[in-house]
Amino acid sequence: MGRTPIYTRVYNQLRYQILSGELPIGSHLPPERKLAARLGVSRNTVVRAYAELEVEGFIAGKMGSGRYVEALPPAPALSRIHWSSQHNYTHLHAAPPHMAELLAITDTYPDTINFAHGDGGKHTLVTSGFPAYVKSAADQINSYFFTSVQGFPLLREQLVRWMGFEQVSSPEQACVTSGSQEGLYLITSMLARPGDCIVTEMPTYFGSLQLFQSLGIQVIPVPLDQEGMKTDILEGILGRYRPRFIYTVPTFHNPTGYTLSLVRRKHLLSLSEHYGIPVVEDDAYRHLHLDTPPPPALKALDQAGHVIYLNTLSKLLFPGLRIGWIAANQHFIQLVSRLKELSISTNMLGQIALANYLKADALTPHLARSRNLYRQQAEVMEAHLQPLTALGLQYEKAAGGFYFWVSLPEGVEARKLMQTCRQKGVSFTCGDMFLLRHAEQPYIRLCFTHEPPSQIERGMSIISEILTRQKEEA
């Protein structure tokens, strides 16, 4: 809501010129005052735009030489994916411990009103009926005891039925994982080696970003807007580099909540087919629409077999379930299953419970109830966000998923706001967690599904009060 900040428009313009090749690698950028005069903006606006470009690695500065364009070395495009040539490469690199910090919030601040975690909250688990299936699975465990590395056959059958994709017609095209995070680790380990690059939207889910960095993978960011990843810019990137794959959360994206339009979905798939680059589709939020259902999954539109589909039921039931799956062509699934042997298999008790839950079609009514509740929770949170737009705060109305992606008013610092709110018993995540490098960002992510409406009222009142005071003091 509201117009895009001027510095963001300058930043986007320069970024596009770099990615499209209009500003070649090594070219010098104008001094801040000169560019500000040319564009008719303030010098501070240009300073902020340059700072963001430096944080994301697009430009660099040398003392006495000004700023110049940096880029990853180009590599040739290929027209085919050679699945049999993919290998397992892993190498641990340092990455920010965002996941550990986030999960520690509950232990460190047990009474906090939690807008930081990304889950449906304990209240939805109570009404799901799933605990009864876990108890029943415990009685069946002696009959199964262990299962194949690829996953419990009945569960894979039910997952294929649940997805309903023409392109995934057999349980042999699915591999059960210990959550989608393990699935992404397996996929990345199969497709990339340290020093390789991948492409993803930016901002992006910090868990995936942390995983890529830990494996020594370079990340090429692609901007996104209300229609999702900007595939015109993606096209320029794929024409210059050879990323190992394109990672995307196209439906109710984390953290922005944006959904890739049908037109861009088709464009993305055509680019994947043209350049022979796999697409990893992380589709955890597909069934969490608040009103209109989203466009078809990329996998449902995939005629070339280039999409590796990644999903989890942890978001739909509870995060501790830790059961996800990969769906792809059978050859790739065989390769992934070989790598999956390192963890032997996924929790058998959970697999049995989930297989029976899906077979009984108990998830469908649970989702209907959850969507109704999430719609109410989003409305409660938005009722507190909307008055703050008078101070310069901006946000998009939630269409699905778990989050509001909030642009803070000028002069309000995300980290300072977070620290003060945490002292008052409210937690949320800052925008810098979703970018390549740590730098102050004027964004926060608020989860509207974790807390019940009464707690959302309390927590948002605290945030509103503190944000208003900090804006007045700015």
C-alpha positions as CSV (number, residue, x, y, z in Angstrom):
1,M,0.0,0.0,0.0
2,G,1.4,3.3,-1.0
3,R,4.0,4.2,-3.5
4,T,7.4,2.6,-3.9
5,P,10.1,4.6,-2.1
6,I,12.3,6.7,-4.5
7,Y,15.5,5.0,-3.5
8,T,13.9,1.6,-4.3
9,R,13.1,2.9,-7.8
10,V,16.7,4.1,-8.3
11,Y,18.0,0.7,-7.0
12,N,15.7,-1.3,-9.3
13,Q,16.6,0.8,-12.3
14,L,20.4,0.3,-11.7
15,R,19.9,-3.4,-10.9
16,Y,18.0,-4.0,-14.1
17,Q,20.7,-2.2,-16.1
18,I,23.4,-4.4,-14.5
19,L,21.5,-7.7,-15.1
20,S,20.5,-6.8,-18.6
21,G,24.1,-5.9,-19.5
22,E,23.3,-2.3,-20.2
23,L,25.9,-1.5,-17.5
24,P,28.7,-4.0,-18.3
25,I,30.9,-5.7,-15.8
26,G,33.7,-3.4,-14.7
27,S,31.9,-0.2,-15.8
28,H,32.1,2.7,-13.4
29,L,29.0,4.2,-11.9
30,P,28.5,8.0,-11.6
31,P,29.4,9.8,-8.4
32,E,26.5,10.1,-6.0
33,R,26.0,13.9,-6.5
34,K,26.2,13.6,-10.3
35,L,23.7,10.8,-10.5
36,A,21.4,12.5,-8.0
37,A,21.4,15.7,-10.2
38,R,20.8,13.7,-13.4
39,L,17.8,11.8,-11.8
40,G,16.4,14.8,-9.9
41,V,16.6,13.1,-6.5
42,S,18.5,13.8,-3.3
43,R,22.1,12.5,-2.8
44,N,20.9,10.4,0.2
45,T,18.5,8.6,-2.2
46,V,21.4,7.6,-4.4
47,V,23.6,6.7,-1.4
48,R,20.9,4.3,-0.1
49,A,20.4,2.7,-3.6
50,Y,24.2,2.2,-4.0
51,A,24.4,0.7,-0.5
52,E,21.8,-1.9,-1.3
53,L,23.5,-2.8,-4.6
54,E,26.8,-3.2,-2.7
55,V,25.1,-5.4,0.0
56,E,23.8,-7.8,-2.7
57,G,27.2,-7.9,-4.5
58,F,26.2,-6.1,-7.7
59,I,28.7,-3.3,-7.3
60,A,31.9,-2.6,-5.3
61,G,33.8,0.4,-4.4
62,K,37.5,1.2,-4.3
63,M,39.1,4.1,-2.4
64,G,39.7,6.9,-4.8
65,S,38.2,5.0,-7.8
66,G,34.5,5.2,-7.1
67,R,32.1,2.4,-7.6
68,Y,32.1,-0.2,-10.5
69,V,29.9,-3.1,-11.6
70,E,30.8,-6.6,-10.3
71,A,29.4,-9.9,-11.5
72,L,29.9,-13.6,-11.4
73,P,31.9,-15.0,-14.3
74,P,29.7,-15.9,-17.3
75,A,29.2,-19.6,-18.4
76,P,27.6,-21.1,-21.5
77,A,23.9,-22.0,-21.7
78,L,23.0,-25.6,-22.5
79,S,19.8,-26.8,-24.2
80,R,19.4,-30.1,-22.2
81,I,19.5,-31.3,-18.6
82,H,21.7,-34.4,-18.3
83,W,20.2,-35.9,-15.1
84,S,22.7,-38.8,-15.1
85,S,25.6,-36.4,-14.9
86,Q,24.4,-34.8,-11.6
87,H,26.6,-35.7,-8.6
88,N,26.7,-35.3,-4.9
89,Y,28.9,-32.4,-3.7
90,T,28.8,-30.9,-0.3
91,H,31.1,-28.5,1.5
92,L,30.2,-26.6,4.7
93,H,30.7,-22.9,4.7
94,A,29.8,-20.3,7.4
95,A,26.2,-19.0,7.2
96,P,24.2,-16.8,9.6
97,P,22.5,-18.9,12.3
98,H,19.1,-17.4,11.6
99,M,17.2,-20.7,12.0
100,A,18.7,-21.4,15.4
101,E,18.0,-17.8,16.6
102,L,14.4,-18.1,15.4
103,L,13.7,-21.4,17.1
104,A,15.4,-20.2,20.3
105,I,12.8,-17.4,20.7
106,T,10.3,-19.7,22.4
107,D,12.9,-21.1,24.8
108,T,14.4,-17.7,25.6
109,Y,11.1,-15.8,25.8
110,P,8.4,-18.5,26.6
111,D,5.7,-15.9,27.2
112,T,6.3,-13.9,24.1
113,I,3.6,-13.1,21.6
114,N,5.2,-14.7,18.6
115,F,4.9,-13.2,15.1
116,A,8.3,-14.6,14.2
117,H,7.6,-18.3,13.7
118,G,6.1,-19.4,10.4
119,D,3.5,-22.0,11.3
120,G,-0.2,-22.5,11.9
121,G,0.0,-22.4,15.7
122,K,-1.0,-25.0,18.3
123,H,-4.7,-24.1,18.1
124,T,-5.0,-25.6,14.6
125,L,-3.3,-28.8,15.6
126,V,-6.0,-29.4,18.3
127,T,-8.8,-29.2,15.7
128,S,-7.0,-31.2,13.0
129,G,-7.7,-34.6,14.5
130,F,-4.2,-35.7,13.6
131,P,-3.1,-36.7,17.1
132,A,-5.6,-39.5,17.0
133,Y,-3.8,-40.9,13.9
134,V,-0.5,-40.7,15.6
135,K,-1.8,-42.8,18.5
136,S,-3.2,-45.3,16.0
137,A,0.1,-45.4,14.1
138,A,1.9,-46.3,17.4
139,D,-0.3,-49.4,17.6
140,Q,0.7,-50.3,14.0
141,I,4.4,-49.7,14.3
142,N,5.3,-53.4,14.9
143,S,3.7,-54.3,11.6
144,Y,6.0,-52.0,9.7
145,F,9.0,-51.2,12.0
146,F,11.1,-50.0,9.1
147,T,10.5,-48.9,5.5
148,S,12.4,-48.1,2.3
149,V,14.7,-45.1,2.1
150,Q,12.4,-43.6,-0.5
151,G,9.5,-43.6,1.9
152,F,6.6,-45.6,3.2
153,P,4.8,-46.9,0.0
154,L,1.3,-46.1,1.2
155,L,2.3,-42.6,2.1
156,R,3.9,-42.1,-1.4
157,E,0.7,-43.4,-3.0
158,Q,-1.4,-40.9,-1.0
159,L,1.0,-38.0,-1.7
160,V,0.7,-38.7,-5.5
161,R,-3.1,-38.7,-5.1
162,W,-3.0,-35.5,-3.0
163,M,-0.9,-33.6,-5.5
164,G,-3.1,-34.6,-8.4
165,F,-0.5,-33.8,-11.1
166,E,-0.6,-35.5,-14.4
167,Q,3.1,-35.3,-14.5
168,V,3.5,-37.3,-11.2
169,S,1.5,-40.5,-11.7
170,S,3.6,-43.0,-9.8
171,P,4.8,-43.4,-6.2
172,E,8.2,-44.1,-7.8
173,Q,8.3,-40.4,-8.7
174,A,8.2,-39.3,-5.1
175,C,10.8,-39.5,-2.2
176,V,9.7,-38.8,1.4
177,T,12.1,-36.5,3.3
178,S,12.5,-35.2,6.9
179,G,10.8,-31.9,6.1
180,S,11.2,-29.8,3.0
181,Q,14.5,-28.4,4.3
182,E,16.1,-31.9,4.0
183,G,14.5,-32.1,0.6
184,L,16.2,-28.9,-0.5
185,Y,19.5,-30.1,0.9
186,L,19.3,-33.3,-1.1
187,I,18.3,-31.5,-4.3
188,T,21.1,-28.9,-3.9
189,S,23.7,-31.5,-3.0
190,M,22.7,-33.5,-6.2
191,L,22.7,-30.5,-8.6
192,A,25.4,-28.1,-7.3
193,R,28.9,-28.1,-6.0
194,P,30.8,-25.4,-4.0
195,G,31.4,-22.4,-6.2
196,D,28.4,-23.1,-8.5
197,C,25.6,-20.6,-8.7
198,I,21.8,-20.8,-8.4
199,V,19.1,-18.2,-9.1
200,T,16.3,-17.3,-6.7
201,E,13.9,-14.4,-5.9
202,M,15.2,-11.8,-3.5
203,P,14.2,-11.4,-0.7
204,T,13.8,-15.2,-0.1
205,Y,13.2,-17.6,2.7
206,F,16.2,-17.4,5.0
207,G,16.3,-21.2,5.6
208,S,17.0,-21.8,1.9
209,L,19.5,-18.9,1.8
210,Q,21.3,-20.3,4.8
211,L,21.4,-23.7,3.2
212,F,22.9,-22.4,0.0
213,Q,25.5,-20.4,1.8
214,S,26.4,-23.4,4.0
215,L,27.1,-25.5,0.9
216,G,29.2,-22.8,-0.7
217,I,26.7,-22.0,-3.4
218,Q,26.7,-18.5,-4.9
219,V,23.2,-17.0,-5.2
220,I,22.2,-14.7,-8.0
221,P,19.2,-12.7,-6.9
222,V,16.2,-11.8,-9.1
223,P,13.8,-9.0,-8.0
224,L,10.1,-9.7,-7.6
225,D,7.0,-7.6,-7.5
226,Q,3.3,-8.3,-6.8
227,E,3.3,-10.8,-9.7
228,G,6.3,-12.7,-8.3
229,M,9.7,-13.2,-9.8
230,K,10.5,-10.8,-12.7
231,T,11.0,-13.3,-15.4
232,D,12.2,-10.6,-17.9
233,I,15.2,-10.0,-15.7
234,L,15.6,-13.7,-15.1
235,E,15.8,-14.1,-18.9
236,G,18.8,-11.7,-19.0
237,I,20.5,-13.6,-16.2
238,L,20.1,-17.0,-17.8
239,G,21.5,-15.6,-21.0
240,R,24.7,-14.6,-19.3
241,Y,25.3,-17.2,-16.6
242,R,24.9,-21.0,-16.2
243,P,23.1,-21.4,-12.8
244,R,22.7,-25.0,-11.7
245,F,19.0,-24.5,-11.0
246,I,16.3,-21.9,-10.4
247,Y,14.9,-22.0,-6.8
248,T,11.5,-20.4,-6.4
249,V,8.6,-20.1,-3.9
250,P,6.0,-19.1,-6.5
251,T,2.9,-19.3,-4.4
252,F,2.3,-17.1,-1.4
253,H,6.1,-16.4,-1.3
254,N,8.0,-16.3,1.9
255,P,8.5,-13.6,3.1
256,T,6.5,-11.2,0.8
257,G,3.3,-13.3,0.3
258,Y,3.4,-12.6,-3.5
259,T,2.2,-15.2,-6.0
260,L,3.8,-15.7,-9.4
261,S,1.2,-14.9,-12.1
262,L,0.1,-17.6,-14.7
263,V,1.8,-15.6,-17.5
264,R,5.1,-15.5,-15.6
265,R,4.8,-19.2,-14.7
266,K,4.6,-20.1,-18.4
267,H,7.5,-17.7,-19.2
268,L,9.6,-19.3,-16.4
269,L,9.0,-22.8,-17.7
270,S,9.8,-21.8,-21.3
271,L,13.1,-20.3,-20.1
272,S,13.9,-23.4,-18.2
273,E,13.3,-25.5,-21.2
274,H,15.2,-23.2,-23.6
275,Y,18.3,-23.1,-21.4
276,G,18.1,-26.6,-20.0
277,I,18.0,-25.4,-16.4
278,P,16.0,-27.2,-13.7
279,V,13.4,-25.4,-11.6
280,V,13.1,-26.3,-7.9
281,E,9.5,-25.4,-6.9
282,D,9.0,-25.0,-3.1
283,D,5.2,-25.1,-2.8
284,A,4.6,-25.3,1.0
285,Y,1.9,-22.6,1.0
286,R,-0.2,-23.7,-2.0
287,H,-3.3,-24.8,0.0
288,L,-3.3,-21.8,2.3
289,H,-5.2,-19.4,0.1
290,L,-7.6,-17.1,2.0
291,D,-9.9,-16.4,-0.9
292,T,-9.1,-17.2,-4.5
293,P,-7.1,-20.4,-5.2
294,P,-3.7,-19.7,-6.8
295,P,-2.6,-20.5,-10.3
296,P,-1.6,-24.1,-11.1
297,A,1.7,-25.3,-9.6
298,L,4.7,-25.1,-12.0
299,K,4.9,-28.9,-11.8
300,A,1.3,-29.1,-13.0
301,L,2.3,-27.1,-16.1
302,D,5.6,-28.8,-16.6
303,Q,5.7,-30.6,-20.0
304,A,9.4,-30.9,-20.3
305,G,10.0,-32.6,-17.0
306,H,12.3,-29.9,-15.8
307,V,10.5,-29.0,-12.5
308,I,11.6,-30.7,-9.2
309,Y,8.7,-30.3,-6.9
310,L,9.3,-29.8,-3.2
311,N,6.5,-29.7,-0.5
312,T,5.8,-30.4,3.1
313,L,2.8,-31.1,5.3
314,S,4.4,-29.5,8.3
315,K,2.9,-26.1,7.4
316,L,-0.6,-27.6,7.2
317,L,-0.4,-29.6,10.4
318,F,2.4,-28.7,12.7
319,P,6.2,-27.9,12.2
320,G,7.4,-30.8,14.5
321,L,5.9,-33.3,12.0
322,R,9.1,-32.9,9.8
323,I,7.7,-34.8,6.8
324,G,8.1,-33.4,3.3
325,W,8.6,-34.9,-0.2
326,I,10.3,-34.4,-3.5
327,A,8.4,-35.2,-6.8
328,A,10.4,-35.3,-10.1
329,N,11.2,-37.6,-12.9
330,Q,11.9,-41.2,-11.8
331,H,15.6,-41.1,-12.7
332,F,16.2,-38.0,-10.5
333,I,14.2,-39.6,-7.6
334,Q,16.4,-42.7,-7.8
335,L,19.5,-40.5,-7.5
336,V,18.1,-38.5,-4.6
337,S,17.1,-41.7,-2.8
338,R,20.7,-42.9,-3.0
339,L,21.8,-39.7,-1.2
340,K,18.9,-40.0,1.2
341,E,20.5,-43.2,2.4
342,L,22.8,-41.1,4.6
343,S,19.8,-40.5,7.0
344,I,18.5,-44.1,6.4
345,S,14.8,-43.0,6.3
346,T,12.2,-40.6,7.6
347,N,10.4,-41.0,10.9
348,M,8.3,-44.1,10.4
349,L,5.6,-43.3,13.0
350,G,4.9,-40.0,11.4
351,Q,4.8,-41.6,7.9
352,I,2.2,-44.2,9.0
353,A,0.1,-41.5,10.7
354,L,0.2,-39.2,7.7
355,A,-0.5,-42.0,5.2
356,N,-3.7,-43.0,7.1
357,Y,-4.7,-39.3,7.6
358,L,-4.5,-38.6,3.9
359,K,-6.2,-41.9,3.0
360,A,-9.1,-41.0,5.2
361,D,-9.2,-37.6,3.4
362,A,-9.1,-35.9,6.9
363,L,-6.8,-33.1,5.6
364,T,-9.4,-31.5,3.3
365,P,-11.9,-30.5,6.1
366,H,-8.9,-29.5,8.3
367,L,-7.7,-27.1,5.6
368,A,-11.1,-25.6,5.2
369,R,-11.3,-24.8,9.0
370,S,-7.7,-23.5,9.0
371,R,-8.3,-21.1,6.1
372,N,-11.4,-19.7,7.8
373,L,-9.4,-19.1,11.0
374,Y,-6.4,-17.7,9.1
375,R,-8.7,-15.2,7.3
376,Q,-9.9,-13.9,10.6
377,Q,-6.4,-13.7,12.0
378,A,-5.2,-11.8,8.9
379,E,-8.1,-9.3,9.3
380,V,-7.2,-8.7,12.9
381,M,-3.6,-8.0,12.1
382,E,-4.4,-5.8,9.1
383,A,-6.8,-3.7,11.3
384,H,-3.8,-2.6,13.2
385,L,-1.5,-2.2,10.2
386,Q,-3.9,0.0,8.2
387,P,-3.9,3.1,10.5
388,L,-0.1,3.0,10.5
389,T,0.0,3.8,6.7
390,A,-0.6,7.4,7.8
391,L,2.9,7.3,9.2
392,G,4.4,5.9,5.9
393,L,4.1,2.2,6.7
394,Q,3.3,0.1,3.6
395,Y,2.0,-3.5,3.2
396,E,0.1,-5.7,0.8
397,K,-3.2,-7.3,1.8
398,A,-2.6,-11.0,2.6
399,A,-4.0,-13.4,-0.1
400,G,-2.6,-16.5,1.5
401,G,0.3,-18.1,3.3
402,F,1.4,-16.9,6.7
403,Y,2.8,-13.5,6.4
404,F,2.6,-9.7,6.1
405,W,5.7,-8.2,4.6
406,V,5.8,-4.7,6.0
407,S,7.8,-1.7,4.8
408,L,8.5,0.6,7.8
409,P,8.1,4.3,7.8
410,E,11.2,6.4,7.0
411,G,13.3,6.9,10.1
412,V,12.1,3.7,11.9
413,E,14.9,1.1,12.1
414,A,13.8,-2.6,12.0
415,R,16.4,-3.9,14.4
416,K,15.7,-1.2,17.0
417,L,12.0,-1.7,16.7
418,M,12.4,-5.5,17.1
419,Q,14.6,-5.2,20.2
420,T,12.2,-2.8,21.9
421,C,9.2,-4.9,21.0
422,R,10.9,-8.0,22.3
423,Q,11.5,-6.3,25.6
424,K,7.7,-5.7,25.8
425,G,6.9,-9.3,25.0
426,V,6.4,-9.3,21.2
427,S,8.7,-10.9,18.6
428,F,8.9,-10.8,14.8
429,T,11.6,-11.2,12.1
430,C,13.6,-8.4,10.4
431,G,13.9,-8.0,6.7
432,D,17.7,-8.4,6.6
433,M,17.3,-12.1,7.4
434,F,15.9,-12.7,3.9
435,L,18.8,-11.1,1.9
436,L,22.3,-12.2,0.9
437,R,24.2,-10.1,3.3
438,H,23.5,-8.5,6.6
439,A,22.5,-4.8,6.3
440,E,19.8,-2.7,7.9
441,Q,16.6,-3.1,5.8
442,P,13.3,-1.1,6.3
443,Y,11.2,-4.3,6.4
444,I,9.8,-6.7,9.0
445,R,7.9,-10.0,8.5
446,L,4.8,-10.6,10.7
447,C,3.3,-14.1,10.9
448,F,-0.5,-13.8,11.4
449,T,-1.2,-17.5,11.8
450,H,0.8,-18.6,14.9
451,E,-1.1,-16.7,17.6
452,P,-4.9,-16.7,18.2
453,P,-6.8,-13.5,17.5
454,S,-6.8,-12.2,21.1
455,Q,-3.0,-12.4,21.2
456,I,-2.7,-10.8,17.8
457,E,-4.7,-7.8,19.2
458,R,-2.4,-7.5,22.2
459,G,0.8,-7.9,20.2
460,M,-0.1,-5.5,17.4
461,S,-1.2,-2.9,19.9
462,I,2.3,-3.0,21.4
463,I,4.0,-2.8,18.0
464,S,1.8,0.1,17.0
465,E,2.5,2.0,20.1
466,I,6.3,1.5,19.9
467,L,6.5,2.2,16.1
468,T,4.5,5.4,16.5
469,R,6.8,6.6,19.3
470,Q,9.9,5.8,17.3
471,K,8.6,7.5,14.2
472,E,7.9,10.7,16.3
473,E,11.4,10.5,17.7
474,A,13.0,10.0,14.2
